[in-house]
Each structure stands twice: as structure tokens, then as C-alpha cells.
Amino acid sequence: MFMNSIKEVDAPELAKWVEEKHPKLRVIDVRGMGEIASGTVSGAEAVPLHILPTKVGEFDREEKLVFVCRSGARSAQACMFLQQHGFENVFNLRGGMIGWVQSGLQPVALG
């Protein structure tokens, strides 16, 4: 898979999906718990990148999976990994949490 084959969503669009309670949307933060403690996307769940391979069976191919990290690099790796496992409905948050904050959106506490 090539980097340009990763679907991306920008922060305002993801905020809209979350606010509209988009059906079958899962937001997954792949940062470490220490990083996530500084705040994440509303409704996100923590699945640190290093344990993602053990969680693949828990994802539904029908769901829209959006991956989040600090800058968009680790979440892009997560997207590529799932694409290699046959998932098509995966998105990377463009710019990660840095982009989220730069868009004027507030990070929230996990859970």
C-alpha cells in the first residue's frame, strides 16, 4: 500500500461525524495512554499502535474506522496495517491532534 492510498478526514469533518453520531463510526486513538491523557477526540477509544495487531479481530469491516494520533503519522501506519488486512473503510485524521487543535477544536478526556 502506498501513503496516497490512505483515506483522510480533516478535523472539522470528523467533528461533524462525531456530532451527528454518524452510524457505525469508531474513532480510535493509537497514541500511548500518557499522550491520550492530554486529550483526544470526543468518543474516541484507546488502542495504542503496538497492540493494534492483537485487536484486528475486534473491528467490524462495515464500520467507519478513524485513526488518530499526535501528528497523523502513527494513525497512517494503523490505516495501512488494516488495509493490508482487507479493511477498506479506514480513515486517518489529517494532521492528528495537532490539526484538531489548530482547527479550533477542543480535545476531551478519554471516556
Secondary structure as GFF3:
##gff-version 3
##sequence-region A 1 111
A	DSSP	three_ten_helix	3	5	.	.	.	ID=ss1
A	DSSP	beta_strand	7	9	.	.	.	ID=ss2
A	DSSP	alpha_helix	11	19	.	.	.	ID=ss3
A	DSSP	beta_strand	25	29	.	.	.	ID=ss4
A	DSSP	alpha_helix	33	36	.	.	.	ID=ss5
A	DSSP	beta_strand	45	46	.	.	.	ID=ss6
A	DSSP	three_ten_helix	49	51	.	.	.	ID=ss7
A	DSSP	alpha_helix	52	55	.	.	.	ID=ss8
A	DSSP	three_ten_helix	56	58	.	.	.	ID=ss9
A	DSSP	beta_strand	64	68	.	.	.	ID=ss10
A	DSSP	alpha_helix	73	84	.	.	.	ID=ss11
A	DSSP	beta_strand	90	93	.	.	.	ID=ss12
A	DSSP	alpha_helix	96	102	.	.	.	ID=ss13
###
